[in-house]
Amino acid sequence: MEILVLGGSGFLSGAVVEAAVGRGHRVATVTRTGTPAVPGVTVLHADRDDAGALGAVLAGRPVPDAVVDCCGFTVAGARAAAAALADVPRYVYVSSISAYAGWPPGPVPDESAPTFGPDADTAEYGPMKAESERVLTAAFGERVLHARAGLIVGPGDRTRRLTTWLHRFATDDVVVVPEAADLPIAVVDVRDLASWLVTLAEETWSGPVNATGPEGMTTFGGLLEACHDAVVRTEGRAGALRPVPDDVLLAAGVEPWRDLPFWLPDDVARTAWQVGTARARELGLPTRPIDETVTATWAWQREAGLDHPEPPSALARVADVPR
């Protein structure tokens, strides 16, 4: 197949390129400036938000068999793609769980949950994804599938979420963690998602599908233990977990998610991770064990030398609070 990847040098899009080339597909990418790390890929440079620029760079090229759109960050980008790629037989758009109007806190039982409407502010991420889905559906109809991605993790992730925990276990003697470690969470490994997106490009399924790990695939505590153990295996030691109750963390000014990645207060976390993924499972989205994802991320992180800021002072304060 001829697959056109919008993006190609980023975290997810780079993994899509690698997966597609690995399956023997002919791949071209459209990026503003980046270059995929995979040899043999045709690299095109254009502003994908500009229909004229996108059309110009594609002029004279064969119509691709499928498009995998990994860099849809504006409604203008969706409109440009709809105009420049109107004849493609298959379009896979990477959308987001954030397109759901009630998430967070959720839950999202399945893909029929309401998304943000056309009057929502598309300067915001969730409404932008929802409106982009509508634009692409109007243009491609049954030829488009919207992969509503959840939290993507794995090697190559520079968002400093999962890597922050690994860094802290490797560098700190005591690592403050939320006490409510039994809360279930769900993530999707970038390699699993990328390979599956290529499968979607090969098939004829359409409509929305929640693209994340199954509810209950691990817990927050399970994720932290995996980080601790991965560091121990390479460094011989790791910081000790220091569980702190939610109310103490919040009273000290510790900010959910920003200061403690993946942490949400209990009243939000109980439903935010409840996203129905039955359709994704039916369509073959795999879920590898969280230990595998964490181990691979830590190996990449050590090689990449990814830097991390010092933990916020609020964490140091609560680390000394008597149990």
ROKE-852771 format. One record per residue (C-alpha): x, y, z. Coordinates in steps of 0.001 Angstrom, whole numbers, padded with zeros to 6 digits, always signed. Example, Ala and Ser with C-alpha at 12.3 -4.5 7.8 and 13.67 -1.06 7.14 Angstrom:
+---------+---------+---------+
:    east :   north :      up :
+---------+---------+---------+
: +012300 : -004500 : +007800 :
: +013670 : -001060 : +007140 :
+---------+---------+---------+
//
This chain:
+---------+---------+---------+
:    east :   north :      up :
+---------+---------+---------+
: +000000 : +000000 : +000000 :
: +000886 : +003655 : -000411 :
: +000389 : +005238 : +003011 :
: +000630 : +008970 : +003622 :
: +001357 : +009921 : +007228 :
: +000501 : +013461 : +008272 :
: +003263 : +013973 : +010781 :
: +006032 : +011415 : +010746 :
: +008770 : +012684 : +013042 :
: +006869 : +012919 : +016328 :
: +006259 : +010467 : +019164 :
: +003239 : +008645 : +017744 :
: +003677 : +009526 : +014071 :
: +007265 : +008303 : +014066 :
: +006121 : +004974 : +015489 :
: +003418 : +004770 : +012795 :
: +006022 : +005301 : +010076 :
: +008230 : +002599 : +011570 :
: +005320 : +000155 : +011826 :
: +004133 : +000835 : +008268 :
: +007601 : +000456 : +006744 :
: +008117 : -002697 : +008793 :
: +005070 : -004223 : +007129 :
: +006375 : -003456 : +003667 :
: +004186 : -000450 : +002874 :
: +005458 : +002476 : +000823 :
: +005334 : +005514 : +003089 :
: +005413 : +009259 : +002538 :
: +005195 : +011831 : +005302 :
: +004117 : +015464 : +005450 :
: +005754 : +017569 : +008145 :
: +006612 : +021236 : +008510 :
: +010321 : +020627 : +009073 :
: +010924 : +017222 : +010652 :
: +012385 : +014123 : +009048 :
: +011420 : +010552 : +010017 :
: +014184 : +008410 : +011441 :
: +013220 : +005459 : +009234 :
: +015163 : +005089 : +005928 :
: +013328 : +004748 : +002650 :
: +010499 : +007158 : +003490 :
: +009507 : +009925 : +001076 :
: +009637 : +013195 : +003020 :
: +007392 : +016097 : +002014 :
: +007423 : +019463 : +003757 :
: +004319 : +021641 : +004035 :
: +002071 : +023359 : +006545 :
: -000727 : +020827 : +006791 :
: -003076 : +023572 : +008058 :
: -002784 : +025315 : +004679 :
: -004901 : +023593 : +002007 :
: -002957 : +025317 : -000777 :
: +000438 : +024323 : +000574 :
: -000714 : +020781 : +001276 :
: -002244 : +020453 : -002175 :
: +000878 : +021833 : -003828 :
: +003240 : +019371 : -002186 :
: +000954 : +016485 : -003123 :
: +000403 : +017652 : -006710 :
: +001535 : +015142 : -009310 :
: +001829 : +012332 : -006771 :
: -000382 : +009225 : -006923 :
: -003381 : +009319 : -004616 :
: -002346 : +007317 : -001529 :
: -004263 : +004193 : -000606 :
: -004618 : +005475 : +002942 :
: -003830 : +008452 : +005140 :
: -002929 : +008222 : +008814 :
: -003363 : +011681 : +010325 :
: -001270 : +011921 : +013499 :
: -000891 : +015700 : +013719 :
: -004422 : +017094 : +013631 :
: -004100 : +019940 : +016102 :
: -006435 : +022496 : +014500 :
: -009778 : +022468 : +012736 :
: -008031 : +024295 : +009890 :
: -005790 : +021261 : +009509 :
: -008819 : +018985 : +009163 :
: -010351 : +021286 : +006533 :
: -007060 : +021450 : +004618 :
: -006731 : +017669 : +004598 :
: -010360 : +017245 : +003525 :
: -009733 : +019554 : +000570 :
: -006308 : +018295 : -000504 :
: -006973 : +014591 : +000039 :
: -010615 : +014354 : -000999 :
: -010064 : +011311 : -003217 :
: -008236 : +009033 : -000776 :
: -010081 : +005759 : -000205 :
: -009099 : +005471 : +003463 :
: -008500 : +008081 : +006176 :
: -007487 : +007271 : +009768 :
: -007654 : +010281 : +012071 :
: -005998 : +010273 : +015484 :
: -008561 : +011989 : +017655 :
: -008757 : +011964 : +021459 :
: -010789 : +010860 : +024444 :
: -010837 : +014607 : +025159 :
: -013439 : +014967 : +022399 :
: -016061 : +013710 : +024865 :
: -017959 : +016592 : +026443 :
: -018276 : +014793 : +029786 :
: -014649 : +013746 : +030167 :
: -013154 : +014257 : +032601 :
: -014556 : +013146 : +034969 :
: -016405 : +010643 : +032787 :
: -017124 : +007798 : +032690 :
: -017276 : +007130 : +028934 :
: -019167 : +003854 : +028531 :
: -018667 : +003616 : +024764 :
: -018341 : +005653 : +021565 :
: -021974 : +006805 : +021723 :
: -021169 : +009200 : +024587 :
: -021737 : +012829 : +023475 :
: -018793 : +014801 : +022141 :
: -018418 : +018578 : +022239 :
: -020891 : +020308 : +019949 :
: -020167 : +022687 : +017057 :
: -020698 : +025733 : +019283 :
: -017884 : +024789 : +021674 :
: -014664 : +026806 : +021664 :
: -012363 : +025070 : +019195 :
: -009377 : +026874 : +020657 :
: -009684 : +024211 : +023357 :
: -008225 : +020779 : +022630 :
: -011318 : +018635 : +023175 :
: -013749 : +020760 : +021142 :
: -011112 : +021048 : +018401 :
: -010878 : +017272 : +018106 :
: -014662 : +016887 : +018066 :
: -015111 : +019510 : +015352 :
: -012246 : +018057 : +013313 :
: -013999 : +014692 : +013428 :
: -017163 : +016312 : +012029 :
: -015215 : +018036 : +009244 :
: -013527 : +014805 : +008210 :
: -016714 : +012745 : +008448 :
: -018492 : +015256 : +006197 :
: -015656 : +014937 : +003682 :
: -014932 : +011207 : +003783 :
: -018077 : +009573 : +005165 :
: -017573 : +005832 : +005609 :
: -013953 : +006144 : +004490 :
: -012822 : +007694 : +007778 :
: -012133 : +006138 : +011165 :
: -011568 : +008286 : +014252 :
: -009184 : +006693 : +016746 :
: -009978 : +008484 : +020010 :
: -006655 : +007982 : +021728 :
: -006249 : +007824 : +025462 :
: -003025 : +008385 : +027390 :
: -000135 : +007312 : +025146 :
: +003086 : +006177 : +026831 :
: +006248 : +004343 : +025861 :
: +009764 : +004858 : +024498 :
: +010208 : +008195 : +022775 :
: +007714 : +010040 : +024997 :
: +009108 : +013467 : +025863 :
: +006037 : +014751 : +027732 :
: +007843 : +014056 : +031037 :
: +004956 : +012172 : +032574 :
: +005976 : +008518 : +032864 :
: +009638 : +009515 : +032612 :
: +009252 : +011832 : +035611 :
: +008431 : +008881 : +037853 :
: +011366 : +006887 : +036516 :
: +013667 : +009876 : +036997 :
: +012534 : +010393 : +040588 :
: +013008 : +006744 : +041517 :
: +016496 : +006886 : +040012 :
: +017597 : +010126 : +041683 :
: +015626 : +010638 : +044926 :
: +015933 : +008696 : +048182 :
: +012237 : +009225 : +048948 :
: +009555 : +009490 : +046270 :
: +006232 : +011021 : +047312 :
: +003308 : +009114 : +045825 :
: -000464 : +009371 : +046363 :
: -001737 : +007057 : +049068 :
: -004700 : +005836 : +046977 :
: -002581 : +003437 : +044950 :
: -005456 : +001045 : +044203 :
: -007088 : +003382 : +041688 :
: -007288 : +001698 : +038265 :
: -005694 : +003495 : +035322 :
: -005482 : +002741 : +031602 :
: -002793 : +003697 : +029096 :
: -001803 : +002599 : +025595 :
: +001744 : +001790 : +024529 :
: +002776 : +003914 : +021550 :
: +004049 : +000845 : +019698 :
: +000739 : -000992 : +020118 :
: -001264 : +002043 : +019027 :
: +000983 : +002761 : +016034 :
: +000873 : -000794 : +014736 :
: -002890 : -000858 : +015158 :
: -003308 : +002432 : +013280 :
: -001531 : +000820 : +010340 :
: -003970 : -002096 : +010605 :
: -006845 : +000384 : +010496 :
: -005346 : +001879 : +007335 :
: -005336 : -001586 : +005794 :
: -008963 : -002345 : +006701 :
: -012329 : -000731 : +005922 :
: -013726 : -000099 : +009401 :
: -015176 : +003357 : +010015 :
: -016583 : +005584 : +012724 :
: -015157 : +006379 : +016163 :
: -013297 : +003951 : +018413 :
: -011820 : +004549 : +021867 :
: -008121 : +003785 : +021484 :
: -006706 : +003190 : +024923 :
: -005983 : +000367 : +027320 :
: -008825 : -001629 : +028877 :
: -010261 : -000398 : +032145 :
: -008412 : -001987 : +035046 :
: -005327 : -002994 : +033031 :
: -003256 : -001754 : +035970 :
: -003494 : +000513 : +038988 :
: -001616 : +003664 : +039860 :
: +000257 : +001615 : +042432 :
: +001039 : -001046 : +039837 :
: +002482 : +001581 : +037505 :
: +004647 : +003050 : +040275 :
: +005901 : -000378 : +041327 :
: +006822 : -001092 : +037706 :
: +008836 : +002143 : +037612 :
: +010538 : +001319 : +040917 :
: +011435 : -002196 : +039774 :
: +012730 : -001058 : +036368 :
: +015142 : +001345 : +038048 :
: +016271 : -001273 : +040577 :
: +017129 : -003692 : +037756 :
: +019552 : -001237 : +036171 :
: +020764 : +000868 : +039093 :
: +020698 : -001681 : +041919 :
: +018580 : +000643 : +044036 :
: +015637 : +003040 : +043761 :
: +013962 : +005648 : +045921 :
: +011511 : +004446 : +048550 :
: +007812 : +005130 : +047998 :
: +006362 : +007621 : +050482 :
: +002534 : +007381 : +050279 :
: +000732 : +010609 : +051234 :
: -003066 : +011057 : +051515 :
: -004843 : +013175 : +048907 :
: -005992 : +015785 : +051405 :
: -002443 : +016340 : +052659 :
: -001135 : +016680 : +049106 :
: -003828 : +019162 : +048124 :
: -003466 : +021196 : +051343 :
: +000274 : +021516 : +050686 :
: -000377 : +022927 : +047214 :
: +000672 : +019838 : +045246 :
: -001050 : +020101 : +041866 :
: -002693 : +017000 : +040456 :
: -001171 : +015735 : +037216 :
: +001412 : +018512 : +036906 :
: +003401 : +017787 : +040087 :
: +002515 : +014091 : +040292 :
: +001939 : +012827 : +036745 :
: -001183 : +010666 : +036288 :
: -002481 : +011587 : +039738 :
: -006064 : +012793 : +039880 :
: -007964 : +013372 : +043118 :
: -010053 : +010378 : +044119 :
: -013418 : +011926 : +043179 :
: -012202 : +012427 : +039586 :
: -009968 : +009377 : +039220 :
: -012737 : +006902 : +040076 :
: -014472 : +007667 : +036773 :
: -011876 : +009386 : +034552 :
: -010174 : +006095 : +033740 :
: -013478 : +004343 : +033001 :
: -013461 : +004453 : +029214 :
: -015207 : +001661 : +027353 :
: -012874 : -000008 : +024862 :
: -014921 : -003016 : +023741 :
: -014844 : -001888 : +020115 :
: -011070 : -001384 : +020187 :
: -010648 : -004891 : +021532 :
: -012917 : -006251 : +018780 :
: -010825 : -004432 : +016184 :
: -007608 : -005887 : +017568 :
: -005972 : -003087 : +019578 :
: -003376 : -004960 : +021677 :
: -002376 : -004205 : +025253 :
: +001057 : -005252 : +026404 :
: +001855 : -005635 : +030143 :
: +002657 : -002348 : +031849 :
: +006025 : -003758 : +032981 :
: +007083 : -004097 : +029339 :
: +006138 : -000516 : +028555 :
: +007899 : +000888 : +031607 :
: +011071 : -001166 : +031035 :
: +011317 : -000067 : +027397 :
: +010676 : +003557 : +028337 :
: +013377 : +003482 : +030987 :
: +015882 : +001964 : +028546 :
: +015118 : +004701 : +025996 :
: +015191 : +007405 : +028681 :
: +018647 : +006395 : +029899 :
: +019997 : +006437 : +026352 :
: +018299 : +009710 : +025416 :
: +019469 : +011530 : +028548 :
: +016106 : +013245 : +028932 :
: +016362 : +016065 : +031475 :
: +013782 : +016709 : +034213 :
: +013192 : +019691 : +036509 :
: +013601 : +019445 : +040245 :
: +010463 : +018269 : +042063 :
: +008310 : +021141 : +043361 :
: +009023 : +022273 : +046917 :
: +005538 : +021197 : +048022 :
: +006586 : +017571 : +047592 :
: +009559 : +018041 : +049894 :
: +007240 : +019509 : +052532 :
: +004765 : +016635 : +052499 :
: +007564 : +014066 : +052510 :
: +008282 : +015104 : +056104 :
: +004660 : +015001 : +057305 :
: +004313 : +012305 : +060023 :
: +002263 : +009283 : +058968 :
+---------+---------+---------+
//
